[in-house]
């Protein structure tokens, strides 16, 4: 059980740079999720840690050991593949026992010499792992006879039975039905809490990432965009890309400009003006706000922006409203709409309401998507 | 109602026509074998087979031809069988082993010129093997391999690798890289992963490769005829030709057919053993989907 570290790791496939100067450190026992769209290089990062690919430059450390020249089998990491990659010709039991049979362990009397594990030792560990994952009844079946959820558990059991330095998981939940996926997610988190081992988990599913991660690595086009806790990534995203990638429902973006008038800055969007707090340089910007930081009030509420409800999407606990902004005393600003959370029974399509945007939670991005100023949020406890 | 009935008529007619064609094809395929079987049991000892009746009476059946084929030939049937099994069995084992390595290299390793090499092998496999007999003869004569066991086993095995290597490659292509990588992470070297994961997964295709590498040499006449000069190394196929052409005396179709049927038994046995592999064989179930 150890942490691991990537130092300026770059991986090129001929002309294509899959991973571009990525550095991050995973602490001992931490659950880190690498989040990115498909083709962002997230799986390559995992394969570089596993040793299935060798980086073009940079270093990979497992614990304090530089493992750049180590074969996968010498890195003592476990990996769960997206396809599970179970051995089709072996039963679930033998799949789990495989690594234990292959690897030799130091002898008790002479640690410099190695021996095979005994049948009893292997059996004990396989049964223990199977119990932990609730697959004791399926051990004699071959992978073809198992359901998707069972295969996924066998793949997990195969990883934990070895007691590796770290677990690498490549989208292990993406092949599950939506129903079992959320329960498998919770179970995985529970497993991590039990094992207290280092997990690196790759996914493109931001809600999966948010639920599981102690810390999130967000990658795009092979570059690391942000490495932080889910809370901070959500509240203080490093760029417009990160802001749009995480959080559900999606962040609302409004294109406009910051204007300074008599010491008070405001965000101007056509005829709409939104007061802005903090030091924001004047100029064209994009305002970003989470739908839950947009509040809806009665029509003509003081300080609110007039708007009309254009759509209601029922989500359950609260509903998502699509609102079109209208300028005070002017024609509606065409095409400028925001999402807000509200109650469907309080707001019907066609209603006139007023909208206010919490200036404390408004984020500003320049035309390249970079943050214009940082929010001064307190680090989460 | 009426239209429906009309459609049913068409369907019935179609089914009848296709069945008729299939039955005819089966008759064409099975009749020669049937004819060989009844000839081998026939009491008609003459060279002319036109006297053969298509439905023999039970009282007219005899094992005389089998006795003649098995016990009165020279060299003895068992000696011929032994030679054939040595040649074909060795070719099957060596050919299959080499095909496994060839397929592994061509499927799972990236090296410059791999595609070109695959095409090259495919083209070689289209080359008529008869044309190779003369250069082979010169080569093997220089190496003092004429009329020796290795002298035939080497070209038989080489011939098997050409086709079976591609066969194994295609099969291995269908095994996801994930599975091999899982084995690497579980603690095996690439060689270890090859022997402990890929080879077991490839048993169906390796069985097929072994079968093909066996049947070819077992039934080969052309190469054996040129390379085998002593009767001590004569094979079943060579002797069958000798009997059939009457080189060994009276031309007796009863003996020829009996000899041919007994000779085919090892192939049938091999096929049955191999078929079990395929039917009870492996499905790539650990893989998604």
HADDOCK unambig.tbl for C-alpha pairs under 7 A between the chains (distance, minus, plus):
assign (segid A and resid 72 and name CA) (segid B and resid 184 and name CA) 6.05 0.50 0.50
assign (segid A and resid 72 and name CA) (segid B and resid 185 and name CA) 5.25 0.50 0.50
assign (segid A and resid 73 and name CA) (segid B and resid 184 and name CA) 5.68 0.50 0.50
assign (segid A and resid 73 and name CA) (segid B and resid 185 and name CA) 4.97 0.50 0.50
assign (segid A and resid 73 and name CA) (segid B and resid 186 and name CA) 6.37 0.50 0.50
assign (segid A and resid 73 and name CA) (segid B and resid 187 and name CA) 4.19 0.50 0.50
assign (segid A and resid 73 and name CA) (segid B and resid 188 and name CA) 6.17 0.50 0.50
assign (segid A and resid 78 and name CA) (segid B and resid 185 and name CA) 6.56 0.50 0.50
assign (segid A and resid 83 and name CA) (segid B and resid 287 and name CA) 5.90 0.50 0.50
assign (segid A and resid 83 and name CA) (segid B and resid 288 and name CA) 5.32 0.50 0.50
assign (segid A and resid 85 and name CA) (segid B and resid 178 and name CA) 5.45 0.50 0.50
assign (segid A and resid 85 and name CA) (segid B and resid 179 and name CA) 4.76 0.50 0.50
assign (segid A and resid 85 and name CA) (segid B and resid 182 and name CA) 6.48 0.50 0.50
assign (segid A and resid 85 and name CA) (segid B and resid 286 and name CA) 5.88 0.50 0.50
assign (segid A and resid 85 and name CA) (segid B and resid 287 and name CA) 5.95 0.50 0.50
assign (segid A and resid 86 and name CA) (segid B and resid 179 and name CA) 6.59 0.50 0.50
assign (segid A and resid 86 and name CA) (segid B and resid 286 and name CA) 4.62 0.50 0.50
assign (segid A and resid 86 and name CA) (segid B and resid 287 and name CA) 6.97 0.50 0.50
assign (segid A and resid 87 and name CA) (segid B and resid 179 and name CA) 6.49 0.50 0.50
assign (segid A and resid 87 and name CA) (segid B and resid 286 and name CA) 5.98 0.50 0.50
assign (segid A and resid 88 and name CA) (segid B and resid 283 and name CA) 7.00 0.50 0.50
assign (segid A and resid 88 and name CA) (segid B and resid 284 and name CA) 5.34 0.50 0.50
assign (segid A and resid 88 and name CA) (segid B and resid 285 and name CA) 5.32 0.50 0.50
assign (segid A and resid 88 and name CA) (segid B and resid 286 and name CA) 4.75 0.50 0.50
assign (segid A and resid 89 and name CA) (segid B and resid 201 and name CA) 6.41 0.50 0.50
assign (segid A and resid 89 and name CA) (segid B and resid 282 and name CA) 6.52 0.50 0.50
assign (segid A and resid 99 and name CA) (segid B and resid 186 and name CA) 4.70 0.50 0.50
assign (segid A and resid 99 and name CA) (segid B and resid 187 and name CA) 6.24 0.50 0.50
assign (segid A and resid 102 and name CA) (segid B and resid 187 and name CA) 6.22 0.50 0.50
assign (segid A and resid 102 and name CA) (segid B and resid 188 and name CA) 6.90 0.50 0.50
assign (segid A and resid 103 and name CA) (segid B and resid 187 and name CA) 5.99 0.50 0.50
assign (segid A and resid 143 and name CA) (segid B and resid 285 and name CA) 5.35 0.50 0.50
assign (segid A and resid 143 and name CA) (segid B and resid 286 and name CA) 4.85 0.50 0.50
assign (segid A and resid 144 and name CA) (segid B and resid 285 and name CA) 3.73 0.50 0.50
assign (segid A and resid 144 and name CA) (segid B and resid 286 and name CA) 5.91 0.50 0.50
